[in-house]
Amino acid sequence: MQTVTLNNGVVMPMLGYGVYQVDPAECARCVREAIEVGYRSLDTAQAYRNEEGVGAAVAGSGVPREELFLT
């Protein structure tokens, strides 16, 4: 995955997976599959009402949290 270094020194993946309008019932599966194929940047928001699925997928992914970039 290509990355970019932000002005503050944080390294961010250049490609991310967004969960806007992802059905909460499908969100955990979708995010889990995105992580499995290599996504490391995930875009979520409280307003999307599917944060529980994102959290479950991240927690169960086996990928260390510090390797994931969440916005």
GROMACS elastic network, one bead per residue, 0.5 to 0.9 nm:
[ bonds ]
;  ai    aj funct       b0    kb
    1    13     6  0.65808   500
    1    14     6  0.74638   500
    1    15     6  0.76145   500
    1    38     6  0.74483   500
    1    39     6  0.77981   500
    1    40     6  0.81679   500
    2    12     6  0.86219   500
    2    13     6  0.59266   500
    2    14     6  0.57344   500
    2    15     6  0.76139   500
    3    11     6  0.63679   500
    3    12     6  0.53379   500
    3    14     6  0.50178   500
    3    15     6  0.81199   500
    4    10     6  0.83746   500
    4    11     6  0.57244   500
    4    12     6  0.53919   500
    4    13     6  0.63422   500
    4    14     6  0.62495   500
    5     8     6  0.79021   500
    5     9     6  0.57590   500
    5    10     6  0.56566   500
    5    12     6  0.62164   500
    5    13     6  0.88050   500
    6     9     6  0.53035   500
    6    10     6  0.53375   500
    6    11     6  0.62317   500
    6    12     6  0.71706   500
    7    10     6  0.74208   500
    8    11     6  0.89139   500
   11    69     6  0.87991   500
   12    15     6  0.87445   500
   12    40     6  0.88653   500
   12    41     6  0.74772   500
   12    69     6  0.66946   500
   13    16     6  0.68765   500
   13    39     6  0.83618   500
   13    40     6  0.66880   500
   13    41     6  0.59427   500
   13    68     6  0.89402   500
   13    69     6  0.74134   500
   14    41     6  0.80540   500
   15    39     6  0.72837   500
   15    40     6  0.81031   500
   15    41     6  0.67437   500
   16    39     6  0.62437   500
   16    40     6  0.68159   500
   16    42     6  0.54936   500
   16    43     6  0.68614   500
   16    69     6  0.87072   500
   17    31     6  0.78191   500
   17    34     6  0.70166   500
   17    35     6  0.88828   500
   17    39     6  0.66295   500
   17    40     6  0.80697   500
   17    41     6  0.61949   500
   17    43     6  0.60869   500
   17    44     6  0.88412   500
   18    21     6  0.89672   500
   18    22     6  0.85831   500
   18    31     6  0.88476   500
   18    41     6  0.85036   500
   18    42     6  0.58347   500
   18    44     6  0.63106   500
   19    22     6  0.52144   500
   19    23     6  0.86139   500
   19    27     6  0.72912   500
   19    30     6  0.85055   500
   19    31     6  0.79342   500
   19    42     6  0.77499   500
   19    43     6  0.63598   500
   19    44     6  0.57599   500
   19    45     6  0.83603   500
   19    48     6  0.74508   500
   19    50     6  0.77678   500
   19    51     6  0.89236   500
   19    54     6  0.83081   500
   20    23     6  0.87786   500
   20    43     6  0.80485   500
   20    44     6  0.69045   500
   20    45     6  0.79528   500
   20    47     6  0.88049   500
   20    48     6  0.57612   500
   20    49     6  0.89822   500
   20    50     6  0.85704   500
   21    24     6  0.85096   500
   21    48     6  0.64828   500
   21    49     6  0.87689   500
   21    50     6  0.85933   500
   22    25     6  0.83835   500
   22    26     6  0.68652   500
   22    27     6  0.58849   500
   22    30     6  0.82768   500
   22    48     6  0.79033   500
   22    50     6  0.73178   500
   23    26     6  0.53146   500
   23    27     6  0.59750   500
   23    49     6  0.86993   500
   23    50     6  0.71249   500
   24    27     6  0.50276   500
   24    28     6  0.77150   500
   24    48     6  0.85822   500
   24    49     6  0.68477   500
   24    51     6  0.79710   500
   24    52     6  0.78672   500
   24    53     6  0.64632   500
   25    28     6  0.74691   500
   25    29     6  0.85276   500
   25    50     6  0.81051   500
   25    53     6  0.76306   500
   26    29     6  0.55949   500
   26    30     6  0.62072   500
   26    31     6  0.87292   500
   26    50     6  0.89321   500
   26    53     6  0.76846   500
   27    30     6  0.51097   500
   27    31     6  0.60439   500
   27    32     6  0.83434   500
   27    50     6  0.64432   500
   27    51     6  0.82819   500
   27    52     6  0.83204   500
   27    54     6  0.63846   500
   27    57     6  0.82286   500
   28    31     6  0.53171   500
   28    32     6  0.59216   500
   28    33     6  0.85266   500
   28    50     6  0.85356   500
   28    51     6  0.89829   500
   28    52     6  0.78128   500
   28    54     6  0.55508   500
   28    55     6  0.77535   500
   28    56     6  0.61237   500
   28    58     6  0.84521   500
   29    32     6  0.50663   500
   29    33     6  0.61124   500
   29    34     6  0.85574   500
   29    53     6  0.78195   500
   29    54     6  0.88964   500
   29    57     6  0.70716   500
   30    33     6  0.52328   500
   30    34     6  0.61733   500
   30    35     6  0.87209   500
   30    53     6  0.88283   500
   30    54     6  0.87558   500
   30    57     6  0.84311   500
   31    35     6  0.61646   500
   31    36     6  0.85067   500
   31    39     6  0.88614   500
   31    42     6  0.81450   500
   31    53     6  0.77599   500
   31    54     6  0.62319   500
   31    57     6  0.59256   500
   31    58     6  0.77460   500
   32    35     6  0.52173   500
   32    36     6  0.61687   500
   32    37     6  0.88457   500
   32    54     6  0.81986   500
   32    56     6  0.85848   500
   32    58     6  0.71520   500
   32    60     6  0.79777   500
   32    61     6  0.63943   500
   33    37     6  0.63253   500
   33    38     6  0.87540   500
   33    39     6  0.88863   500
   33    57     6  0.87483   500
   34    37     6  0.53754   500
   34    38     6  0.64973   500
   34    39     6  0.54728   500
   34    40     6  0.83168   500
   34    42     6  0.89837   500
   35    38     6  0.51676   500
   35    40     6  0.63483   500
   35    41     6  0.87670   500
   35    42     6  0.89400   500
   35    57     6  0.83715   500
   35    58     6  0.81472   500
   35    61     6  0.71598   500
   35    63     6  0.82057   500
   36    39     6  0.73665   500
   36    61     6  0.77363   500
   39    42     6  0.75200   500
   39    68     6  0.84464   500
   40    67     6  0.67743   500
   40    69     6  0.60146   500
   40    70     6  0.82875   500
   41    67     6  0.89212   500
   41    68     6  0.58886   500
   41    70     6  0.58176   500
   41    71     6  0.77161   500
   42    54     6  0.85252   500
   42    68     6  0.75502   500
   42    69     6  0.62524   500
   42    71     6  0.62894   500
   43    69     6  0.84707   500
   43    70     6  0.59441   500
   44    47     6  0.85036   500
   44    48     6  0.69954   500
   44    50     6  0.80757   500
   44    51     6  0.69071   500
   44    54     6  0.77676   500
   44    70     6  0.73385   500
   44    71     6  0.60064   500
   45    48     6  0.54743   500
   45    49     6  0.74992   500
   45    50     6  0.81208   500
   45    51     6  0.70204   500
   45    71     6  0.76154   500
   46    49     6  0.56279   500
   46    50     6  0.74739   500
   46    51     6  0.64321   500
   47    50     6  0.83008   500
   47    51     6  0.89150   500
   48    51     6  0.72886   500
   49    52     6  0.79487   500
   50    53     6  0.56297   500
   50    54     6  0.67314   500
   50    55     6  0.89811   500
   51    55     6  0.60999   500
   51    56     6  0.85234   500
   52    55     6  0.51424   500
   52    56     6  0.61273   500
   52    57     6  0.86167   500
   53    56     6  0.50575   500
   53    57     6  0.61114   500
   53    58     6  0.85428   500
   54    57     6  0.52235   500
   54    58     6  0.61595   500
   54    59     6  0.85592   500
   55    58     6  0.51300   500
   55    59     6  0.59898   500
   55    60     6  0.84614   500
   56    59     6  0.51485   500
   56    60     6  0.60397   500
   56    61     6  0.83473   500
   57    60     6  0.52031   500
   57    61     6  0.57660   500
   58    61     6  0.51951   500
   58    62     6  0.77629   500
   58    63     6  0.74655   500
   58    64     6  0.87681   500
   58    65     6  0.75385   500
   58    68     6  0.84292   500
   59    62     6  0.71179   500
   59    63     6  0.81972   500
   59    64     6  0.88440   500
   59    65     6  0.81456   500
   60    63     6  0.81730   500
   61    64     6  0.82998   500
   62    65     6  0.87655   500
   63    66     6  0.83880   500
   63    67     6  0.68053   500
   63    68     6  0.76624   500
   64    67     6  0.55209   500
   64    68     6  0.72470   500
   65    68     6  0.53672   500
   65    69     6  0.82134   500
   66    69     6  0.75606   500
